[in-house]
Amino acid sequence: MAAPSKSSEAMIFYDIAMRPPIASTCCSPNPWKSRMALNFKNVAYSTTWVPFPDVAQVRRALDMDACRKFGDGTNFYTLPILIDSDTNSKIGDSFDIAVYLQTKYPNSGSGNLFPPQKLDFVFDQGVPLLIPLSDQKESGYGEYSQFNTSVDEAFSNHVGLMAHNFPFDPVNMEASRAEFIRRAGLKSWDDFDIQGEKREKLKESLRLMLGDLGKLFLRDTSGPFLLGEQASYADLIVGGWLRMMRVTLPENEWEEVRGWHGGIFGRLYDGLEKYAEVK
Ligand SMILES: N[C@@H](CCC(=O)N[C@@H](CS)C(=O)NCC(=O)O)C(=O)O
């Protein structure tokens, strides 16, 4: 693996802090995509952990525009952000971060994040999302960008299974929950607790969606990744959501998910462990 250059040590990666121990509770899918991309490229960086209620303020203080909007059109300030003082770059979207890393470090670490491949996963059975996704931008990696949007949409349609278990830090739990309640237009935190028949239905929908997504992983079964033994950013995109599910689903359900469809997603999760170090 290529050794990180001295200048790259200046990179700072911003993620959302959950309750201690942070390294095992962090569960935001988009920051996870970037963490795995940084580790894939084997570049040096440090993480700045931002308390959930401070995300907007931190992003604005860095003089960065929002890359996402709420349903009512107001700005939704998000992480991850990557700051590279070496090139005077501030990047505030996980897909842009992956493209930036690929451009700056084309051959480092595990190699190309964007090897050519067909990523024809379409998710079209969902309901409109409570918070719309970011618009896609021209990146030169259209197939990956489309896949990122489809995967985000597919998993976002199932966050109802995960929200109630969000591991907020006790120091800001009340404010964090209040913000979730406000966004969802609900009355209390208990309203996020989906149980019984409604939960089983949503779980079945998740299982079917993963079955469709899993078909792409059956084209090359020589390894856990879409291209067999060679990981790419597409695997990291799915892996970010697997990380969220591992932390926020009840343990027995996470074990079920790992085993669905012949264990495709359990194997993917395990295969990505080598890029999952929290630094
Ligand atoms: N398109 C953006 C979306 C980023 C995003 O939605 N980040 C979420 C975490 S996964 C966030 O920062 N949420 C802050 C909040 O909910 O207040 C990206 O890929 O970076």
The ligand as an SDF file (V2000), in Angstrom:
LIG
                    3D

 20 19  0  0  0  0  0  0  0  0999 V2000
  -25.6940   13.9660   -0.1690 N   0  0  0  0  0  0  0  0  0  0  0  0
  -25.0980   14.1190    1.1380 C   0  0  0  0  0  0  0  0  0  0  0  0
  -26.0880   13.7520    2.2010 C   0  0  0  0  0  0  0  0  0  0  0  0
  -25.4510   13.7830    3.5740 C   0  0  0  0  0  0  0  0  0  0  0  0
  -26.4410   13.4290    4.6810 C   0  0  0  0  0  0  0  0  0  0  0  0
  -27.6370   13.2770    4.4740 O   0  0  0  0  0  0  0  0  0  0  0  0
  -25.8830   13.3330    5.9120 N   0  0  0  0  0  0  0  0  0  0  0  0
  -26.6650   13.0110    7.0860 C   0  0  0  0  0  0  0  0  0  0  0  0
  -26.0460   11.8230    7.7990 C   0  0  0  0  0  0  0  0  0  0  0  0
  -26.0620   10.3790    6.7930 S   0  0  0  0  0  0  0  0  0  0  0  0
  -26.6000   14.1870    8.0550 C   0  0  0  0  0  0  0  0  0  0  0  0
  -25.6160   14.8670    8.1150 O   0  0  0  0  0  0  0  0  0  0  0  0
  -27.6410   14.4090    8.8500 N   0  0  0  0  0  0  0  0  0  0  0  0
  -27.6310   15.4700    9.8050 C   0  0  0  0  0  0  0  0  0  0  0  0
  -28.9780   15.6050   10.4420 C   0  0  0  0  0  0  0  0  0  0  0  0
  -29.8030   14.7050   10.3050 O   0  0  0  0  0  0  0  0  0  0  0  0
  -29.1760   16.6340   11.0850 O   0  0  0  0  0  0  0  0  0  0  0  0
  -23.8370   13.2620    1.2190 C   0  0  0  0  0  0  0  0  0  0  0  0
  -23.8060   12.2110    0.5660 O   0  0  0  0  0  0  0  0  0  0  0  0
  -22.8780   13.6460    1.9020 O   0  0  0  0  0  0  0  0  0  0  0  0
  1  2  1  0
  2  3  1  0
  2 18  1  0
  3  4  1  0
  4  5  1  0
  5  6  2  0
  5  7  1  0
  7  8  1  0
  8  9  1  0
  8 11  1  0
  9 10  1  0
 11 12  2  0
 11 13  1  0
 13 14  1  0
 14 15  1  0
 15 16  2  0
 15 17  1  0
 18 19  2  0
 18 20  1  0
M  END
$$$$
